[in-house]
C-alpha cells in the first residue's frame, strides 16, 4: 500500500534556470536497501540519510532532481521506510513537493523489486536513480536533453567516458557500448569503454512493463536492464565534464564532498580565486554546511568584517593599514563562501544575489576610499581628501548604473551580468578605448584587486593602490556609460523615464561639490557638522510635512480611490527611488506607475503620474518665481545679482502660464497613451483631460508642499545657531529653487545645490563656509529619507512574501 506524504515548498530559487523538457517530470529513487547504517546523536540511521556536503543523501538527490526539472518523486523504501519518511518530513525545504513514499515488502529479493514497486504505476517518462548517488544538476539536465533528442522511445543509461577519473574503479559497474547501445554490462567484465553512473531514463509506458518483468522473476535492476537490451536495446549516453559519485563508504563520501567542492569553482573566477581563495573558501564552506548557517549570514559577516578593515586603513598608521589590508584579503576569501554555501546546499535566492552584490560593491568602494582618506590622515596633501570624495561618487555611480541595467534586463542584481555585457562589446569592437578595456581584463576582478591591495598595504604602498583604483574607477565609469548608452539606443521601446542621466552631469556635480569643499576649511566644516549631533533629526523630521502634502495631491488626482496609507507608502518609496537613482529626479516615476496600476489600472495610473509630475514641475517653476521676486525685495544685493534674478523670475512667471495650459490640455493624456501603446501595454487608450477643479486642488497641495520646505530651511538655521528672519528663508529658498530649475539635469542637484546655498549665504553676509555646512545637512536629509524609503519598501515586500507563503501552506494543508 502506497503511503503518500506532501512534503513544504522551497521558496529560495537562485535564478530562472532552463529546466528539463516538460515531458520528463517523474523520478523513481531507490532507497530500500538493507545496507550500512551509521550513528547520529546516538540514533542509528540508514545510509541514505547520511549527510554529504551538509545535506542528507536522499534530500540532496530530491533537490538536485527538482532543480533539474523533476516535479514528482517516488521514493521506494524497505526496512527503514518509517524512519526515512519521518526524517525527511522534518526538513522544511522538502515540504510542498510531490513526494510519495512507496513501501516495497519484497525489497530483500533484489533492487529490481524496488524498481517495479516505484515504476509500476508511472505511465509517463521517468528517471531512475539510487538514493546514495550524488549528481550535478547540469549532468541530469544534459542527460535528459540527450535522452529526448533522438530515439526517445528507447531507455537510456547515463555513462561516464572518463574511466581514469572514476573513483574506486574496481567497485564501479562497467559498460561495453557499441554504436550507442549497451553490449555488455557488469562489475567484472574485462572489456568496457564506459562507466555506469546509476542514472537511467525510461520512456513512456515502460513502468507497467518493468512491473511485469519483476513479477516474472527479474528481481534485480541488472536483470531488467538485460531483458530490455535483448528485446529492444538500451542506449548509452556519454556525459562529459560533469561530476557524479556513488557513496558506499567513508572514502566515497569524502570523494563526493571533494567533487562537490570542485564544482563550486566558477569559470569566471580571477586567477587569485583559482589559485588561492577557493582552496580556503571551499573548505570553510564545507565546514559551515554542517551548521544552520545561511549564505546571507556569511554575506553580512563579510561586510562588517571589511568595514573594520576599512576603519583601520582610514587611520593613516602603517600597522593599522597593513592589518586592514590583511582583513580585506581574508574578507575577499570568505566572500566566496556565501555563493559556495548557496550552491552546495541549494539555498540560493534572488534576494541573496541582490544582497551579495550590493554589499560587495559597497565594501570595495568604502575600503578603497578609506585608503585615500588614510593618506590624508597621515599628513598627505588635501587633494587626497577630495580625491576620496570623487572616488566615492564614481563608485556609487558605477554601482547604480550596473543595478539599473541588470534590473531593466530582468536579471538578478549581479556584477556578472554587467561584466559579460562589457566583455562581449570589447571583444567585438575595434575601437581604441575598447581595446584598452579588453587588455585590462583580469586585473579588475575583485579577488585580484583585493590581493594586490593586501600586498601594497603590507609593503607600505597603500597610496599607490588608491591611485590605481581611482584611475580604474574613471575607466570603468566611462566604459559602462558608453556600453549602456549604445545598448539603450538599440532598444526601440525604451522608456524615456528610465534613461539614466548622462555620466558627465553626474560627475560635474561631484566635481563642483569637491571644489566647494576645497575652497573651505575642511576641519571647521567637519567640526561644525559634528557639533550638530542629534539635532540633525529635527531637520530630517520636517520632510514629513511636505511628503503628506504631496500625498494629498496624489490622492486628489486619483479621485480618492486609493487608501491614504497606501498612497503615502507609494509616495515615500517612489521618492526614495528618485533620490538614490541618478535619473534627473525621475527614477521613481515608473515605480509609482506600477504601484498605482495595482489599484486603478495601468492607464489611469500612468495618466495620474504624468499629471502629478507636470503639476510638480509647474509649482516648482512658480515657487522659483515667487521666491526670486521675494529675495530681490527683502535682501539688499548688487545689480550684478538683482537683475539676473529678476529676469529669471519674470521668465519663470511667464512659463508658469504656459505650464498651466499644458497641464489642463490633452497633451499629458496623449503622452501617456503614446508611451503605453508604444510599449504594447495596451491597444486602446481613453482620452481624459484633467478637470480644472481637480487641477486646482492638486496645485494647492503641491504649492503648499513647496512652501513647507521653508520649515527645513528654518530648522537648519536653528540647529546651526541662527535666528533667521523671513529674508533669510526666502533668499536660501530662492537660490535652491533657481539651481534646481536651471540645472535639473544634474542628478539630485549634487554640488549645484550646495553651491547655490553657499551663494545665498554670501549674499546674506553669513559666509560661504556656513552655507556649505547648511547644504551638507540638507543632503543628509535626502540620504536619510532615501534609505528609510527603501527600507520600508523591502520590509513591506518581505511581509507580503511571508503572508503569501503562509496562505500557500494553509492551502496545501
Order of alpha helices (4+ residues) and beta strands (2+ residues): beta-beta-beta-beta-beta-beta-alpha-beta-alpha-beta-alpha-beta-beta-alpha-beta-beta-beta-beta-alpha-alpha-beta-beta-alpha-alpha-alpha-alpha-alpha-alpha-alpha-alpha-alpha-alpha-alpha-alpha-alpha-alpha-alpha-alpha-alpha-alpha-alpha-alpha-alpha-alpha
